[in-house]
Amino acid sequence: MEINQLIEELKTSHLFAECPCGEEFAISDTFLFDGTKPFPKEAIEIQTELQKDLDEQKKLLAKQIKQITEKTAKTTAAVNIGKSLEKILPIAKDFKWVVPDTKVLGDPIDLLIFNGLSTGKVDSLSFVEVKSGAARLNGHQKSIRDAIADHKVSYGVFE
């Protein structure tokens, strides 16, 4: 059977095909041609249009990657600066706890204050999370806050 004859039969057939994306389509609805010969003008136009769409998508993807990379770099820098500042926060002039009572944990809670430690008798504990800007508590920090609020705090000794 000649290629042209096969193409004509496929154009009038009731056959369906499945694209790699999983979508089915009627072969008779497609633009069929002999790929062993020079591409017809319509095929070149379709190819050109698809290439333009692909180029646009590549540009958009490159822009999104650049934005994500820049945002990630800024976020990483902010987090690293924040972690460094947490360590020196107790020396800030408006720090309301006693510096010698303060222990830096860093994660998952920034500071643990043993109120009264420096005077010889701890009368309470303060769990302190440092946030600035648009930063919010993460899931672990919220669960710690809730456990403390629900008085689900215990003391143990490992011997």
BELMOKA-V248880 format. One line per field, one symbol per residue. ss: DSSP state (2 for helix, 1 for strand, 0 for the rest). burial: I if it has 16 or more other ideal C-beta (glycine too) atoms within 10 Angstrom, else O. A space follows every 10 residues. Layout:
# BELMOKA-V248880
ss=???
burial=???
This chain:
# BELMOKA-V248880
ss=0022222222 2000011100 0001112220 0000000000 2222222222 2222222222 2222222222 2222222222 2222222222 2000000022 2111000000 1111102220 0001111100 0000000022 2222222220 000000000
burial=OOOOOOOOOO OOOOOOOOOO OOOOOOOOOO OOOOOOOOOO OOOOOOOOOO OOOOOOOOOO OOOOOOOOOO OOOOOOOOOO OIOOOIOOII OOOOOOOOOO IIOOOOOOII IOIIIOIOOO OOOOOOIIIO OOOOOOOOOO IOOIOOOOOO OOOOOOOOO
